[in-house]
Amino acid sequence: MSWRPRVAAIGGFMQYFEPIMGPDSRRERTAHLDHTVAPLAADAELHNLGLLVDASDEARLSEAVRRLVPDVLLIVPTMATPPGPMLRIIESVSNAPVVIACAHGLESIGMDYGMAALCRHSANVGASMVESLLRRRGREPVTLVGFLSDAEFHHRLRLAVRAAGVAHRLDGLRIARLGVPMTGYDHVGLDPAEAEASGMVLVDIPLERWSDRVAGVTASEIDQFFDELPGLMPAGTDWERTGDHDRAARLAIALRALADAEQVDCGSLTCRGPFGVGLENGAIGCLATTLMTSSGIPFSATGDLVTAIAMFIGRSLGGATLYCELDAIDRQRDAFLVANTGEGDWGWVPPHGHSVIRPARDHSGRDVPGVVLQHDLRPGPGTMVAVTLDRTLSERVTLLAMEGEVGEPPQTSLKVTQGWFQTVHRPAASAMERWIGAGATHHGALSAGHLAEAITWVARLAQLPSRIVGCD
């Protein structure tokens, strides 16, 4: 993952039972903590802070988390855990989401199971104690229960930690708006007040500022861009530099610089108007938005800010996301064709997959300058992620998810990124009926992996409504 949440892990311990458990109990419970959290280092900045045993540990750990300012607090009750001291540590960084990992090392209970074992293997008790007090104080964590020997438990824990990190980033998420939605697209934008209601920030970029930035891109910068491009795109991508590529590169260079200057997390570029094709030497923005999305700062088109948020969530969780639509249904396959008008995310491309950048004029649906992208999608689990403003539920945005499988690349005459998506809930027409009924807009973020559960965790920790389609 390009983005790694900063995680502070703390193990719970109950000193009261130490005489019963024996002299090696701290060492053994520390090993349990280490075993639980070690796999997280693969995709998180992990800080294992050790056990909370006594008052001196409480002071040490409170200072450590204040200094660290973590994105996520991971609490690992290695046994029964008095929640008062743990809560005081948690409250020293009041805005960090909490994940509780209730991990079991013991899998079989036999005649040798006595009071020492009862105390030592009391993680269930500890997790219940900590969550109960958190909820009493108005904070909702995500708690996972499983066995340390199970790979699935560790997979879910890694995903829960990423989800908590995403929820943390949604608080103050900076969303760039380069142009209002296309005419009639009143269902996909957000105004500043609507963004603020969900705890997010709309960064509105005036046309004059954008136009000046695009015009300021130099020929040498464009040459340097093309020198660097092979290192950014999938190996073997088919392309040949043309005037359309140069015009598209100008927008890509300007958007990357603007995103860096404004420290935005995601956004939308309405390129089929004054912010794109209407500029002098302008173009459609498919190359620009693909490069941003592939680098972890997803951009949608058409002023579609709600789907930009969905892309941010889907890519942060799964590592790849495609701005697309659920288009026609192939009845025999019982699958959707998903496609768009030229955008992509190179994180989706499988090893040795096909990728091409070609002039847009004959392939994007309109005769426009610039380029479109077409690339394969990695077959396997996928989730359509969407965000909508559904005031029948809340003034805050709602997160939607629908799981399925991405198939082998379709054989059509389209020259843009496309794929088969077969939903878990079938038939596809019924899945679409439920998707529309959940309030989804016409665009979505097809994201890698089965992410429905993680979406519910993000929503819970960010205090947003959510709806999962097809998992009932």
KOLLUM-836988 format. One record per residue (C-alpha): x, y, z. Coordinates in nm, 4 decimals. Layout:
# residues N
{site {X,Y,Z}}
...
# end
This chain:
# residues 472
{site {0.0000,0.0000,0.0000}}
{site {0.1336,0.3474,-0.0825}}
{site {-0.0281,0.4942,0.2292}}
{site {0.0640,0.3446,0.5671}}
{site {-0.1360,0.4374,0.8780}}
{site {0.0614,0.5106,1.1930}}
{site {-0.0492,0.2530,1.4509}}
{site {0.0166,0.2533,1.8261}}
{site {-0.0327,-0.0948,1.9720}}
{site {-0.0798,-0.1465,2.3455}}
{site {-0.1244,-0.4755,2.5276}}
{site {-0.3672,-0.5145,2.8163}}
{site {-0.2585,-0.6946,3.1355}}
{site {-0.4020,-0.7401,3.4858}}
{site {-0.1369,-0.7267,3.7545}}
{site {-0.3835,-0.8544,4.0151}}
{site {-0.3655,-1.2044,3.8627}}
{site {0.0121,-1.2112,3.8146}}
{site {0.0834,-1.4182,4.1294}}
{site {-0.1563,-1.6853,4.0021}}
{site {-0.0077,-1.6969,3.6518}}
{site {0.3535,-1.7201,3.7670}}
{site {0.6838,-1.5331,3.7211}}
{site {0.6960,-1.5633,3.3405}}
{site {0.3502,-1.4163,3.2855}}
{site {0.4634,-1.0725,3.1650}}
{site {0.7112,-1.2202,2.9211}}
{site {0.4524,-1.4643,2.7927}}
{site {0.1786,-1.2000,2.7549}}
{site {0.4278,-0.9700,2.5779}}
{site {0.4968,-1.2527,2.3324}}
{site {0.1206,-1.2814,2.2763}}
{site {0.1042,-0.9072,2.1971}}
{site {0.4010,-0.9336,1.9612}}
{site {0.2483,-1.2312,1.7799}}
{site {-0.0813,-1.0470,1.7362}}
{site {0.0571,-0.7258,1.5905}}
{site {0.3633,-0.8406,1.3915}}
{site {0.1781,-0.8995,1.0591}}
{site {0.0576,-0.5378,1.0620}}
{site {0.4079,-0.4142,0.9858}}
{site {0.3537,-0.5200,0.6234}}
{site {0.1248,-0.2241,0.5498}}
{site {0.1317,0.0021,0.8574}}
{site {0.3839,0.2128,1.0428}}
{site {0.3663,-0.0046,1.3515}}
{site {0.4711,0.1116,1.6986}}
{site {0.4432,-0.1730,1.9493}}
{site {0.4435,0.0101,2.2825}}
{site {0.4260,-0.2953,2.5069}}
{site {0.2064,-0.3911,2.8017}}
{site {0.0036,-0.1683,3.0323}}
{site {0.0730,-0.3209,3.3735}}
{site {0.0818,-0.0475,3.6382}}
{site {0.0670,0.3291,3.6993}}
{site {0.4188,0.3864,3.5677}}
{site {0.3217,0.2138,3.2412}}
{site {0.0103,0.4305,3.2182}}
{site {0.2212,0.7467,3.2410}}
{site {0.4769,0.6103,2.9926}}
{site {0.2162,0.5004,2.7406}}
{site {0.0109,0.8198,2.7663}}
{site {0.3211,1.0254,2.6884}}
{site {0.4207,0.7884,2.4064}}
{site {0.0881,0.8137,2.2243}}
{site {0.0730,1.1917,2.2699}}
{site {0.4168,1.2171,2.1126}}
{site {0.3365,0.9690,1.8364}}
{site {-0.0043,1.1142,1.7342}}
{site {-0.1180,0.7836,1.5814}}
{site {-0.3800,0.7392,1.3114}}
{site {-0.5036,0.4259,1.4900}}
{site {-0.4903,0.2938,1.8451}}
{site {-0.4739,-0.0864,1.8504}}
{site {-0.5617,-0.2353,2.1871}}
{site {-0.4656,-0.5987,2.2416}}
{site {-0.6110,-0.7359,2.5674}}
{site {-0.3709,-1.0241,2.6284}}
{site {-0.5919,-1.1194,2.9251}}
{site {-0.8455,-0.9506,3.1528}}
{site {-0.7685,-0.5771,3.1289}}
{site {-0.8889,-0.3114,3.3770}}
{site {-1.0363,-0.0567,3.1338}}
{site {-0.9940,0.2628,3.3392}}
{site {-0.6173,0.3076,3.2864}}
{site {-0.6484,0.1952,2.9226}}
{site {-0.9206,0.4507,2.8567}}
{site {-0.7107,0.7309,3.0031}}
{site {-0.4342,0.6415,2.7571}}
{site {-0.6830,0.6302,2.4698}}
{site {-0.8199,0.9707,2.5665}}
{site {-0.4740,1.1253,2.5468}}
{site {-0.5287,1.1193,2.1666}}
{site {-0.9028,1.1652,2.1612}}
{site {-0.9546,1.1633,1.7832}}
{site {-0.7722,0.8387,1.6998}}
{site {-1.0043,0.5460,1.6091}}
{site {-0.9712,0.2378,1.8264}}
{site {-0.9404,-0.1233,1.7106}}
{site {-0.9514,-0.4020,1.9705}}
{site {-0.7804,-0.7288,1.8750}}
{site {-0.9124,-1.0155,2.0882}}
{site {-0.6665,-1.2845,1.9826}}
{site {-0.6675,-1.6392,2.1164}}
{site {-0.3550,-1.8497,2.1456}}
{site {-0.5241,-2.1355,2.3277}}
{site {-0.7390,-2.3549,2.1027}}
{site {-0.8073,-2.6619,2.3146}}
{site {-0.9263,-2.6855,2.6758}}
{site {-0.8458,-3.0047,2.8628}}
{site {-0.7808,-3.1484,3.2072}}
{site {-0.4698,-2.9337,3.2591}}
{site {-0.6781,-2.6163,3.2317}}
{site {-0.6658,-2.4618,3.5803}}
{site {-0.6892,-2.1194,3.7372}}
{site {-0.3543,-2.0061,3.5945}}
{site {-0.4772,-2.0889,3.2432}}
{site {-0.8121,-1.9248,3.3132}}
{site {-0.6373,-1.5973,3.3999}}
{site {-0.3779,-1.6244,3.1233}}
{site {-0.6282,-1.6907,2.8441}}
{site {-0.8895,-1.4313,2.9367}}
{site {-0.8667,-1.2069,2.6290}}
{site {-1.2448,-1.2262,2.5830}}
{site {-1.2872,-1.0759,2.9281}}
{site {-1.0360,-0.8003,2.8563}}
{site {-1.1904,-0.7058,2.5225}}
{site {-1.5370,-0.6884,2.6785}}
{site {-1.4082,-0.4699,2.9621}}
{site {-1.2390,-0.2196,2.7310}}
{site {-1.5198,-0.1920,2.4735}}
{site {-1.7864,-0.1591,2.7429}}
{site {-1.6148,0.1395,2.9017}}
{site {-1.5393,0.2992,2.5647}}
{site {-1.9074,0.2872,2.4751}}
{site {-2.0023,0.4183,2.8177}}
{site {-1.7859,0.7207,2.7320}}
{site {-1.9397,0.7636,2.3882}}
{site {-1.6680,0.6050,2.1723}}
{site {-1.7303,0.3140,1.9380}}
{site {-1.4375,0.0858,1.8500}}
{site {-1.4060,-0.2044,1.6086}}
{site {-1.3431,-0.5345,1.7862}}
{site {-1.2203,-0.8517,1.6156}}
{site {-1.2121,-1.1951,1.7803}}
{site {-1.0142,-1.4867,1.6397}}
{site {-0.7289,-1.7346,1.6754}}
{site {-0.3643,-1.6429,1.6300}}
{site {-0.3110,-1.9479,1.4101}}
{site {-0.5723,-1.8340,1.1557}}
{site {-0.4487,-1.6385,0.8536}}
{site {-0.8010,-1.5028,0.8047}}
{site {-0.7939,-1.3405,1.1489}}
{site {-0.4696,-1.1606,1.0650}}
{site {-0.6087,-1.0556,0.7250}}
{site {-0.9176,-0.9075,0.8894}}
{site {-0.7069,-0.7333,1.1526}}
{site {-0.4866,-0.5742,0.8871}}
{site {-0.7979,-0.4611,0.7004}}
{site {-0.9571,-0.3273,1.0203}}
{site {-0.6465,-0.1225,1.0956}}
{site {-0.6483,0.0189,0.7420}}
{site {-1.0194,0.0963,0.7757}}
{site {-0.9560,0.2786,1.1031}}
{site {-0.6799,0.4770,0.9360}}
{site {-0.9132,0.5682,0.6487}}
{site {-1.1817,0.6785,0.8942}}
{site {-0.9239,0.8986,1.0666}}
{site {-0.8302,1.0597,0.7350}}
{site {-1.1940,1.1254,0.6448}}
{site {-1.2021,1.3713,0.9358}}
{site {-1.0807,1.6813,0.7526}}
{site {-1.0478,1.5082,0.4134}}
{site {-0.9464,1.7721,0.1575}}
{site {-1.1427,1.7367,-0.1668}}
{site {-1.0357,1.9433,-0.4669}}
{site {-1.3046,2.0732,-0.6995}}
{site {-1.1854,2.1834,-1.0418}}
{site {-1.5112,2.2794,-1.2068}}
{site {-1.8699,2.2225,-1.1034}}
{site {-2.0556,1.9074,-1.2121}}
{site {-2.1639,1.8723,-1.5713}}
{site {-2.4978,2.0307,-1.6535}}
{site {-2.7767,1.8270,-1.4987}}
{site {-2.5489,1.6227,-1.2730}}
{site {-2.7028,1.7654,-0.9571}}
{site {-2.6655,1.4325,-0.7729}}
{site {-2.2840,1.4042,-0.7669}}
{site {-2.1461,1.7331,-0.6343}}
{site {-2.0989,1.8757,-0.2871}}
{site {-2.1051,2.2362,-0.1772}}
{site {-1.8822,2.3584,0.1079}}
{site {-2.1579,2.3243,0.3687}}
{site {-2.2425,1.9696,0.2587}}
{site {-1.8774,1.8687,0.2770}}
{site {-1.8428,2.0312,0.6195}}
{site {-2.1479,1.8425,0.7489}}
{site {-1.9505,1.5213,0.6909}}
{site {-1.6347,1.6592,0.8492}}
{site {-1.4639,1.7205,0.5140}}
{site {-1.3186,2.0268,0.3433}}
{site {-1.4016,2.1403,-0.0097}}
{site {-1.1000,2.3009,-0.1776}}
{site {-1.2514,2.5009,-0.4632}}
{site {-1.0012,2.5888,-0.7379}}
{site {-1.0989,2.8957,-0.9456}}
{site {-1.0758,2.8614,-1.3216}}
{site {-0.8323,3.1536,-1.3498}}
{site {-0.5890,2.9921,-1.1087}}
{site {-0.6116,2.6570,-1.2849}}
{site {-0.5772,2.8158,-1.6274}}
{site {-0.2635,3.0025,-1.5177}}
{site {-0.1107,2.6865,-1.3771}}
{site {-0.1792,2.4868,-1.6933}}
{site {-0.0465,2.7681,-1.9135}}
{site {0.2672,2.7888,-1.6995}}
{site {0.3759,2.4322,-1.7775}}
{site {0.6908,2.4530,-1.9923}}
{site {0.8052,2.2408,-2.2841}}
{site {1.1014,2.1185,-2.0786}}
{site {0.8651,2.0071,-1.8013}}
{site {0.6643,1.8109,-2.0568}}
{site {0.9827,1.6478,-2.1883}}
{site {1.0840,1.5568,-1.8327}}
{site {0.7366,1.4180,-1.7698}}
{site {0.7701,1.1766,-2.0608}}
{site {1.1171,1.0775,-1.9442}}
{site {0.9642,0.9805,-1.6065}}
{site {0.6418,0.8260,-1.7385}}
{site {0.7785,0.4745,-1.8125}}
{site {0.8664,0.4392,-1.4440}}
{site {0.5107,0.5264,-1.3408}}
{site {0.3037,0.3107,-1.5731}}
{site {0.2900,-0.0688,-1.6095}}
{site {0.5774,-0.2315,-1.7915}}
{site {0.5044,-0.2808,-2.1582}}
{site {0.2416,-0.0059,-2.1829}}
{site {0.1795,0.0672,-2.5495}}
{site {0.2071,0.4366,-2.6348}}
{site {0.3702,0.6703,-2.8817}}
{site {0.4099,1.0396,-2.8058}}
{site {0.1843,1.2658,-3.0118}}
{site {0.0494,1.6170,-2.9792}}
{site {-0.2484,1.4747,-2.7911}}
{site {-0.0103,1.3166,-2.5404}}
{site {0.1654,1.6514,-2.4916}}
{site {-0.1625,1.8310,-2.4272}}
{site {-0.2693,1.5627,-2.1806}}
{site {0.0689,1.5798,-2.0068}}
{site {0.0271,1.9542,-1.9541}}
{site {-0.2862,1.8902,-1.7441}}
{site {-0.1195,1.6009,-1.5620}}
{site {0.1795,1.8130,-1.4613}}
{site {-0.0433,2.1000,-1.3485}}
{site {-0.2764,1.8746,-1.1482}}
{site {0.0083,1.7015,-0.9671}}
{site {0.1598,2.0376,-0.8699}}
{site {-0.1751,2.1779,-0.7597}}
{site {-0.2588,1.8721,-0.5489}}
{site {0.0770,1.8987,-0.3782}}
{site {0.0384,2.2723,-0.3123}}
{site {-0.3119,2.2310,-0.1684}}
{site {-0.2369,1.9028,0.0136}}
{site {-0.5559,1.7483,-0.1188}}
{site {-0.6552,1.3853,-0.0610}}
{site {-0.8828,1.3412,-0.3623}}
{site {-1.0835,1.5500,-0.6054}}
{site {-1.2613,1.5892,-0.9357}}
{site {-1.1582,1.7501,-1.2637}}
{site {-1.4471,1.8538,-1.4910}}
{site {-1.2387,1.8352,-1.8045}}
{site {-1.5027,1.8384,-2.0805}}
{site {-1.5529,2.2119,-2.0441}}
{site {-1.3554,2.5216,-1.9461}}
{site {-1.1274,2.3322,-1.7034}}
{site {-1.0086,2.0906,-1.9743}}
{site {-1.0866,2.1012,-2.3440}}
{site {-1.1823,2.4698,-2.3164}}
{site {-0.8300,2.5740,-2.2120}}
{site {-0.5731,2.6958,-2.4609}}
{site {-0.3778,2.3795,-2.5461}}
{site {-0.6264,2.1974,-2.3216}}
{site {-0.7388,1.8374,-2.3259}}
{site {-0.9562,1.5853,-2.1503}}
{site {-0.8100,1.4863,-1.8163}}
{site {-0.7898,1.1056,-1.8316}}
{site {-0.4097,1.0935,-1.8125}}
{site {-0.4015,1.3487,-1.5316}}
{site {-0.6667,1.1753,-1.3216}}
{site {-0.5174,0.8305,-1.3849}}
{site {-0.1745,0.9430,-1.2680}}
{site {-0.3220,1.1002,-0.9557}}
{site {-0.5345,0.7945,-0.8782}}
{site {-0.2440,0.5580,-0.9402}}
{site {-0.0309,0.7594,-0.6967}}
{site {-0.2929,0.7344,-0.4188}}
{site {-0.4726,1.0693,-0.4630}}
{site {-0.7793,0.9627,-0.6613}}
{site {-0.9522,1.2023,-0.8999}}
{site {-1.2871,1.1534,-1.0669}}
{site {-1.4313,1.3416,-1.3649}}
{site {-1.7448,1.5517,-1.4256}}
{site {-1.7325,1.7273,-1.0864}}
{site {-1.8263,1.3968,-0.9209}}
{site {-1.7029,1.4708,-0.5696}}
{site {-1.8979,1.1946,-0.3957}}
{site {-1.7335,0.9307,-0.6128}}
{site {-1.3935,1.0925,-0.5538}}
{site {-1.4499,1.0175,-0.1838}}
{site {-1.5513,0.6608,-0.2710}}
{site {-1.2342,0.6233,-0.4781}}
{site {-1.0257,0.7506,-0.1868}}
{site {-1.1819,0.4942,0.0459}}
{site {-1.1653,0.2061,-0.2020}}
{site {-0.8055,0.2680,-0.3021}}
{site {-0.6871,0.3200,0.0549}}
{site {-0.8411,-0.0132,0.1524}}
{site {-0.7752,-0.2232,-0.1565}}
{site {-0.4820,-0.0641,-0.3381}}
{site {-0.6650,-0.0004,-0.6665}}
{site {-0.9858,0.1728,-0.7725}}
{site {-1.1497,0.2447,-1.1071}}
{site {-1.3857,0.5345,-1.1760}}
{site {-1.6559,0.3613,-1.3773}}
{site {-2.0203,0.2742,-1.4280}}
{site {-2.2180,-0.0473,-1.4016}}
{site {-2.3190,-0.0500,-1.7650}}
{site {-2.4994,-0.3199,-1.9618}}
{site {-2.5697,-0.6667,-1.8195}}
{site {-2.4548,-0.9743,-2.0096}}
{site {-2.7408,-1.2078,-1.9256}}
{site {-2.5582,-1.5316,-2.0029}}
{site {-2.2606,-1.4358,-1.7866}}
{site {-2.4952,-1.2741,-1.5326}}
{site {-2.2340,-0.9999,-1.5025}}
{site {-2.2038,-0.6264,-1.5520}}
{site {-1.9772,-0.4706,-1.8072}}
{site {-1.8034,-0.1910,-1.6170}}
{site {-1.6467,0.0831,-1.8259}}
{site {-1.5776,0.4559,-1.8437}}
{site {-1.4633,0.7178,-2.0949}}
{site {-1.0876,0.6744,-2.0626}}
{site {-0.9813,0.6850,-1.6965}}
{site {-0.7765,0.4178,-1.5189}}
{site {-0.5733,0.3125,-1.2179}}
{site {-0.2523,0.1283,-1.2939}}
{site {-0.2747,-0.0366,-0.9513}}
{site {-0.5385,-0.2638,-1.1079}}
{site {-0.3123,-0.3957,-1.3852}}
{site {-0.2040,-0.7597,-1.3336}}
{site {0.1534,-0.8739,-1.4028}}
{site {0.2021,-0.8884,-1.7792}}
{site {-0.1384,-0.7241,-1.8264}}
{site {-0.2231,-0.5132,-2.1300}}
{site {-0.2054,-0.1322,-2.0997}}
{site {-0.2237,0.1369,-2.3660}}
{site {-0.2465,0.5172,-2.3946}}
{site {-0.3977,0.6386,-2.7203}}
{site {-0.5334,0.9637,-2.8659}}
{site {-0.8880,1.0268,-2.7479}}
{site {-1.0493,1.1555,-3.0647}}
{site {-1.1877,0.8244,-3.1866}}
{site {-1.2380,0.6469,-2.8561}}
{site {-1.3788,0.8672,-2.5777}}
{site {-1.7245,0.9205,-2.7241}}
{site {-1.6452,1.2675,-2.8566}}
{site {-1.3918,1.4332,-3.0844}}
{site {-1.1768,1.5909,-2.8134}}
{site {-0.8030,1.6531,-2.7684}}
{site {-0.5996,1.4479,-2.5240}}
{site {-0.5628,1.0771,-2.4598}}
{site {-0.7613,0.7884,-2.3126}}
{site {-0.6326,0.4875,-2.1244}}
{site {-0.7187,0.1236,-2.1577}}
{site {-0.5806,-0.1442,-1.9306}}
{site {-0.6675,-0.4876,-1.7997}}
{site {-0.8168,-0.5361,-1.4553}}
{site {-0.6682,-0.8048,-1.2327}}
{site {-0.9199,-1.0925,-1.2083}}
{site {-1.0352,-1.1711,-0.8567}}
{site {-1.2329,-1.0203,-0.5711}}
{site {-1.3670,-0.6694,-0.6164}}
{site {-1.6072,-0.4284,-0.4507}}
{site {-1.8090,-0.1494,-0.6039}}
{site {-1.7796,0.1376,-0.3551}}
{site {-2.0010,0.4456,-0.3711}}
{site {-2.0735,0.7548,-0.1672}}
{site {-2.4045,0.9360,-0.1805}}
{site {-2.5762,1.2174,0.0052}}
{site {-2.8981,1.0478,0.1154}}
{site {-3.1014,1.2833,0.3306}}
{site {-3.3533,1.0106,0.4010}}
{site {-3.0792,0.8791,0.6302}}
{site {-2.8567,1.1675,0.7347}}
{site {-2.7093,1.5063,0.6497}}
{site {-2.3755,1.3250,0.6334}}
{site {-2.2699,1.1230,0.3309}}
{site {-2.3557,0.7528,0.3192}}
{site {-2.1047,0.4814,0.2230}}
{site {-2.2231,0.1987,-0.0047}}
{site {-2.0561,-0.1281,-0.1008}}
{site {-2.1416,-0.4257,-0.3217}}
{site {-1.8993,-0.7195,-0.3441}}
{site {-1.8308,-0.9435,-0.6398}}
{site {-1.5661,-1.0880,-0.8694}}
{site {-1.3775,-0.9244,-1.1541}}
{site {-1.3502,-1.1545,-1.4545}}
{site {-1.1136,-1.1920,-1.7451}}
{site {-1.0877,-0.8881,-1.9779}}
{site {-1.3940,-0.8465,-2.2043}}
{site {-1.3718,-0.8728,-2.5798}}
{site {-1.5513,-0.5636,-2.7109}}
{site {-1.4721,-0.2858,-2.9562}}
{site {-1.4339,-0.0320,-2.6726}}
{site {-1.0889,0.1258,-2.6499}}
{site {-1.1155,0.2305,-2.2854}}
{site {-1.0700,0.0471,-1.9562}}
{site {-1.3432,-0.2109,-1.9041}}
{site {-1.4137,-0.5312,-1.7156}}
{site {-1.6652,-0.7950,-1.6159}}
{site {-1.8032,-0.7623,-1.2634}}
{site {-2.0216,-1.0408,-1.1263}}
{site {-2.1839,-0.9466,-0.7982}}
{site {-2.2235,-1.1774,-0.5002}}
{site {-2.5955,-1.1136,-0.5102}}
{site {-2.7444,-1.2473,-0.8308}}
{site {-2.9078,-1.2193,-1.0732}}
{site {-2.7334,-0.9011,-1.1823}}
{site {-3.0622,-0.7232,-1.2536}}
{site {-3.1668,-0.7792,-0.8920}}
{site {-2.8280,-0.6547,-0.7684}}
{site {-2.8701,-0.3402,-0.9786}}
{site {-3.2177,-0.2884,-0.8417}}
{site {-3.0827,-0.3016,-0.4873}}
{site {-2.7842,-0.0817,-0.5748}}
{site {-3.0092,0.1892,-0.7152}}
{site {-3.2449,0.1460,-0.4197}}
{site {-2.9563,0.2079,-0.1810}}
{site {-2.9147,0.5538,-0.3340}}
{site {-2.6019,0.4967,-0.5430}}
{site {-2.5195,0.7541,-0.8083}}
{site {-2.4473,0.6410,-1.1631}}
{site {-2.0698,0.6324,-1.1094}}
{site {-1.8813,0.4169,-0.8625}}
{site {-1.5343,0.3112,-0.7572}}
{site {-1.4621,-0.0501,-0.8508}}
{site {-1.1975,-0.1393,-0.5933}}
{site {-0.9716,-0.4395,-0.5440}}
{site {-1.0641,-0.6940,-0.2785}}
{site {-1.3735,-0.7860,-0.0811}}
{site {-1.4189,-0.4674,0.1196}}
{site {-1.7806,-0.4628,0.2389}}
{site {-1.6966,-0.5387,0.6008}}
{site {-1.4166,-0.2827,0.5947}}
{site {-1.6575,-0.0224,0.4568}}
{site {-1.8854,-0.0804,0.7548}}
{site {-1.5863,-0.0309,0.9864}}
{site {-1.4915,0.2946,0.8133}}
{site {-1.8491,0.4181,0.8425}}
{site {-1.8781,0.3203,1.2087}}
{site {-1.5530,0.4878,1.3092}}
{site {-1.6204,0.7983,1.0976}}
{site {-1.9811,0.8162,1.2239}}
{site {-2.1273,0.7902,0.8761}}
{site {-2.4245,0.5793,0.7639}}
{site {-2.3530,0.2795,0.5426}}
{site {-2.5424,0.0282,0.3329}}
{site {-2.4069,-0.3036,0.2088}}
{site {-2.5860,-0.4468,-0.0939}}
{site {-2.6121,-0.8181,-0.1588}}
{site {-2.4595,-0.9655,0.1578}}
{site {-2.7923,-1.0424,0.3275}}
# end
